[in-house]
Amino acid sequence: MHEQSTMRVSVAYVEHGEHFWREFSLPAGSTALDAVTHSGVQQRFPAADPQQLKLGIFGKPVKPDRELEEGDRVELYRPITADPESVPRRDREEQNQS
């Protein structure tokens, strides 16, 4: 079987409603951390530090040294800052006050 020398991958990140998504080529054998570093996400969002945030591929957590495959989307996950159950409750309360 013919082995690819490069592969297409992407990196996705969201911070305060701003979206970052970039697709690019990396050498075969590159890791999730390599993709984040190559993407330039930290230049636009300094808080997007792959050493501090959790990484995932298509919604599944991975370690930074996870080897990528063609078409993988590496995602950076920020810490949860609100209880997910309290947000809908707060939204309903705000609507009722309007």
C-alpha positions in Angstrom: 0.0 0.0 0.0 1.3 3.5 -0.9 1.9 5.6 2.2 1.2 9.3 2.1 4.0 11.7 2.8 1.6 14.5 3.8 -1.9 14.6 5.1 -4.7 17.3 5.4 -5.8 18.1 8.9 -7.5 21.0 10.6 -7.6 22.8 14.0 -10.7 24.3 15.6 -11.0 26.6 18.6 -13.7 28.9 20.0 -13.2 31.7 22.5 -15.9 34.2 23.5 -17.9 33.6 20.4 -15.0 34.0 18.0 -14.2 30.9 15.9 -10.9 29.7 14.6 -10.7 27.0 12.0 -7.7 26.3 9.8 -7.0 23.4 7.4 -3.5 22.6 6.2 -1.0 19.9 5.3 1.4 18.2 7.7 3.9 15.4 7.3 2.6 11.9 7.9 3.3 10.9 11.5 2.5 14.4 12.9 0.8 14.7 16.3 -2.1 16.6 17.7 0.3 19.0 19.3 2.2 19.5 16.0 -1.1 20.5 14.4 -2.0 23.0 17.0 1.5 24.5 16.9 1.5 24.7 13.1 -2.1 26.2 12.9 -1.2 29.6 14.4 -4.1 29.5 16.8 -2.0 30.9 19.6 -1.0 34.0 17.6 -4.7 34.9 17.4 -5.8 33.5 20.8 -2.9 33.5 23.3 -5.0 31.5 25.8 -5.2 28.6 23.3 -2.1 27.0 24.9 -2.1 23.3 24.0 0.0 22.6 27.1 -2.8 24.0 29.3 -6.0 23.0 27.4 -7.3 19.5 26.6 -7.2 18.4 23.0 -9.7 16.2 21.1 -10.3 14.8 17.6 -13.9 15.0 16.4 -15.1 15.4 20.0 -13.1 12.6 21.6 -10.3 13.5 24.0 -6.8 12.7 22.9 -3.3 13.2 24.3 -1.0 15.8 22.6 1.2 13.0 21.3 -1.6 11.3 19.5 -0.6 10.6 15.9 -2.9 12.1 13.4 -4.6 10.6 10.4 -5.8 12.1 7.1 -8.7 14.4 7.6 -8.5 14.7 11.4 -9.9 17.8 13.1 -8.0 18.7 16.3 -10.0 20.7 18.8 -8.9 22.6 21.8 -11.2 22.5 24.8 -11.4 25.4 27.3 -12.4 24.7 30.9 -16.1 24.8 31.7 -16.8 28.1 33.4 -20.5 27.6 34.2 -22.5 24.7 35.5 -24.2 23.3 32.3 -27.4 22.7 34.2 -27.6 26.3 35.6 -27.2 28.0 32.2 -30.7 27.0 30.8 -32.2 27.9 34.2 -30.5 31.3 34.1 -31.6 31.9 30.5 -35.3 31.1 31.5 -35.1 33.5 34.5 -33.7 36.3 32.3 -36.5 35.7 29.7 -39.2 35.8 32.5 -37.8 39.1 33.7 -38.1 40.7 30.3 
